[in-house]
């Protein structure tokens, strides 16, 4: 989704995230919340509202009752 010069290609971002435009409760996550911020900013850039699960996977696994798919 980046151009050769390192800038964001908004057309590719829109194309990639277009399927999400009709959802109202989008959360992005990763291992700890840092990388998810990039997706949050890209979504915001194309007008899609989202939230970052700040603790992400690192937080999720600290709660023994949270489901984890081991597939």
Long-range contacts (C-beta under 8 A, 24 or more apart in sequence): 1-42, 8-42, 8-45, 10-45, 10-46, 13-42, 13-45, 13-46, 14-46, 17-42, 17-43, 17-46, 17-48, 20-48, 21-48, 24-49, 26-50, 26-51, 27-51, 27-52, 27-53, 28-52, 28-53, 29-53, 29-56, 29-57, 29-60, 30-56, 30-57, 31-56, 31-57, 31-58, 32-56, 32-57, 32-58, 33-58, 33-59
